[in-house]
């Protein structure tokens, strides 16, 4: 019991941030706990891990590495007082015969996150990425899931990939002919003219200002909404193909409570009360990030330590007092 308690404390401790302790990565393998320190802590923990292990990162900026095992990687949250950042390009290259699922949660990736090989089912939740894509055009990673995520730069939907986006913000999509994409309750800030083999449900298109940006004729959209821009005297709409209960609006300011014209970290993309009533999904809830089954929330799904005090001396029974406050 004592070993188990210490293990739980170690994992929770690594999932938060304390300036006096610096950068910490905790590797959990069954009941064994190993801690690594400094900017290379994430790299060192990944090197020591095996598939199925859990790595928890404190707040702060860690060096990137290549991930070759289907681990669970957890950070301190993207909107916490001290978020977890990974600096440098990350490559995820997992063997196709690995039976475990790779999961990443609560982390901000400052550069590229690339996926290499032919593995399946990577899951990204409550993360923020600058850019996402393939390592090479021949890579065929499938069933890539993003939930409650933000991709603020480029995303390259590779020729052999399949992507799923749920209650996420997605910017600047570059799409290849044989890829597939499904998005539900998302904000899409991109020209989407190349998005063949895609389906859209309850989405709001934040751009679409050029004639070639309209969705192709064979793309399905249901309860989706977009702006209509006038170019050279002509109004171009985004919806070209089969679209059920889709419509356009004229001003972004009337749609969002805190519209800023471009992405910023403090922009919530919450709809106004009037827009919530007018722009609804096929489930009767509001379209965009806060509708559907998984409304956007960047708070990690696991507990984080907010306060941890350790007595400087043991008591008369030789016990060391520890006070911990945990929040979700």
BELURDA-V27152 format. One record per helix or strand of 2 or more residues. SS is the DSSP state (a for helix, b for strand). FROM is the first residue (numbers start at 1). LEN is the number of residues. If there is no record, write none. Layout:
# BELURDA-V27152
SS&FROM&LEN + SS&FROM&LEN
This chain:
# BELURDA-V27152
a&2&13 + a&19&3 + b&24&6 + b&32&6 + a&41&8 + b&54&4 + b&60&4 + b&66&2 + b&72&3 + b&84&4 + b&90&3 + b&103&3 + b&108&8 + b&123&3 + b&128&7 + b&144&4 + b&150&2 + b&155&3 + b&162&5 + b&169&3 + b&173&3 + b&180&5 + b&187&3 + b&198&4 + b&204&2 + a&211&3 + b&220&3 + b&225&3 + b&229&3 + b&234&3 + b&243&2 + b&247&3 + a&273&6 + b&304&7 + b&322&6
